[in-house]
Amino acid sequence: MNGLVVLLLVVHVIVAIALIIFVLLHSGKGTGMSSMFSGVMPTTSVGTSIVEKNLNKITIGLAIVFAVTLLALMVLYTP
């Protein structure tokens, strides 16, 4: 294995674990991160808190990085 594949594999595993954690932090119906900080953080007009919106952006970013590293590993890895 060359160094690029090893680096991609390490990044892929770290992003996969982070993605699992951030998906589990999302709220169901009235629970989760948004309701945990509801008294501290102001809510927007939609009813979703700032924390929940940032959590959504981070989760989407992690999902994109996960997909890119997955595709790169599919192209570069040769057993």
VENCOR-V468615 format. One record per backbone hydrogen bond with DSSP energy under -1.0 kcal/mol. CO is the residue of the C=O (numbers start at 1). NH is the residue of the N-H. If there is no record, write none. Layout:
CO/NH + CO/NH
This chain:
2/6 + 3/7 + 4/8 + 5/9 + 6/10 + 7/11 + 8/12 + 9/13 + 10/14 + 11/15 + 12/16 + 13/17 + 14/18 + 15/19 + 16/20 + 17/21 + 18/22 + 19/23 + 20/24 + 21/25 + 25/33 + 32/36 + 33/37 + 37/41 + 48/44 + 49/53 + 50/54 + 51/55 + 52/56 + 53/57 + 54/58 + 55/59 + 56/60 + 57/61 + 58/62 + 59/63 + 60/64 + 61/65 + 62/66 + 63/67 + 64/68 + 65/69 + 66/70 + 67/71 + 68/72 + 69/73 + 70/74 + 71/75 + 72/76 + 73/77
